[in-house]
Amino acid sequence: MSNTTPAKRGSALAAAAVALSLGLAAVSANAQNTKEPQAVTSSQIRSDSLSAKQQSIPLIAAAMVASDMPKLNAALNEGLDAGLTISEAREVLVQLYAYAGFPKSLNALGELVKVLEARQQRGVQDAPGREPSRAIPSGDELRAVGEANQTKISGGPVKNAVTDFAPVINQYLQAHLFGAIFERDNLDWQSRELATVGALAAMPGVEAQLRSHMRASLRVGLTATQLRQLTQVLAERGDAQAAKRASEALTQALAAASGG
């Protein structure tokens, strides 16, 4: 039997809870010592700057999380003007329920409906975009696909004290978030991470998750320069505190990635 005291076990669980970071932060010891994986969306063209369309995504996410409907309205209009399709805008708001909750997601989707109606009345014809190109699997196949996606984005298999203590939380992450949501290819992974970082930056108290998703953003092909630009966009047109949290998380994520 283990001589670990209850206090030590409690500390380990608490530390792992911080590190779990929605399934992204804590990976196996071997995976932690490997180099950063190649971008998992290699078909996308790397750029040194975010496009206007990409810049709108974290602004949409931050406004949604803050329940700031005037800012959300403006960010949605800006994104649509920059080429965000209706499907992509909708998908951003749907995905973020996994991070911000159903009420905020539903309210934001209602605002998107209002934006689209107003634009249509002005004669603006927004591109509808597309639905996912493949059927989402179910059952054991969905769990397997989600586990594979989680491993790519996390940089290694996710296993820690929290997943050992409550295995069902990782099952939910794999089957639903990384399976049912991330398998929907009508929004690329870079856009999904831009949305997630924007949302988490706007939430006080989830700095561990924010750091984790900064690392994930690098793994899916976003560059450090692009992520610095994201923090600048938040500072100039989003929320100063969100920008500060994002900047600190990026600095820490880059230091960890370089072994510093």
LINWO-V850412 format. One record per backbone hydrogen bond with DSSP energy under -1.0 kcal/mol. NH is the residue of the N-H (numbers start at 1). CO is the residue of the C=O. E is the energy in kcal/mol with one decimal. If there is no record, write none. Layout:
NH/CO/E
NH/CO/E
//
This chain:
9/5/-2.6
10/6/-2.6
11/7/-2.2
12/8/-2.5
13/9/-2.3
14/10/-2.4
15/11/-2.6
16/12/-2.3
17/13/-2.2
18/14/-1.7
19/15/-2.2
20/16/-2.4
24/20/-1.1
24/21/-1.3
25/20/-1.5
28/157/-1.4
32/28/-1.9
34/31/-1.4
40/219/-1.1
44/41/-2.0
55/51/-2.6
56/52/-1.3
60/56/-2.4
61/57/-2.4
62/58/-2.8
63/59/-2.1
64/60/-2.1
65/61/-2.4
66/62/-1.9
67/64/-1.3
68/63/-2.3
69/67/-1.1
72/68/-2.6
73/69/-3.0
74/70/-2.2
75/71/-2.8
76/72/-2.8
77/73/-2.2
78/74/-2.4
79/75/-2.7
80/76/-2.6
81/77/-2.5
82/78/-1.7
83/80/-1.2
84/79/-2.8
86/127/-2.6
87/128/-1.4
89/85/-2.6
90/86/-2.5
91/87/-2.3
92/88/-2.2
93/89/-1.6
94/90/-2.2
95/91/-3.0
96/92/-1.8
97/94/-1.6
98/95/-2.0
99/96/-1.1
100/96/-3.3
101/97/-1.7
105/101/-1.7
106/102/-3.2
107/103/-2.4
108/104/-2.3
109/105/-2.4
110/106/-2.1
111/107/-1.8
112/108/-2.2
113/109/-2.1
114/110/-1.8
115/111/-2.5
116/112/-2.7
117/113/-2.3
118/114/-2.4
119/115/-2.4
120/116/-2.3
121/117/-2.1
122/118/-1.2
123/120/-1.4
124/119/-2.9
141/138/-1.1
143/139/-1.8
144/140/-2.2
145/141/-2.5
146/142/-2.8
147/143/-2.4
148/144/-2.0
149/145/-2.4
150/146/-2.8
151/147/-2.3
152/148/-2.0
153/149/-2.5
154/150/-2.6
155/151/-1.5
164/160/-2.0
165/161/-2.2
166/162/-3.2
169/166/-1.6
171/167/-1.7
172/168/-2.4
173/169/-2.1
174/170/-2.6
175/171/-2.8
176/172/-2.6
178/173/-3.0
180/175/-1.9
181/176/-2.4
182/177/-2.0
183/179/-1.7
184/181/-1.7
192/188/-2.0
193/189/-2.3
194/190/-2.4
195/191/-2.2
196/192/-2.2
197/193/-2.9
198/194/-2.1
199/195/-2.3
200/196/-2.9
201/197/-2.5
203/200/-1.4
206/203/-1.1
210/206/-2.1
211/207/-2.6
212/208/-2.1
213/209/-2.2
214/210/-1.7
215/211/-2.0
216/212/-2.2
217/213/-2.1
218/214/-1.6
219/215/-1.8
220/216/-1.9
221/218/-1.1
222/217/-2.2
227/223/-2.3
228/224/-2.3
229/225/-2.1
230/226/-2.0
231/227/-1.8
232/228/-1.8
233/229/-2.6
234/230/-2.3
235/231/-2.0
236/232/-2.6
237/233/-2.6
238/234/-1.8
243/239/-2.5
244/240/-2.1
245/241/-2.5
246/242/-2.5
247/243/-2.6
248/244/-2.4
249/245/-2.3
250/246/-2.4
251/247/-2.3
252/248/-2.2
253/249/-2.6
254/250/-2.7
255/251/-1.9
256/252/-2.4
257/253/-2.3
258/254/-1.7
260/255/-3.1
//
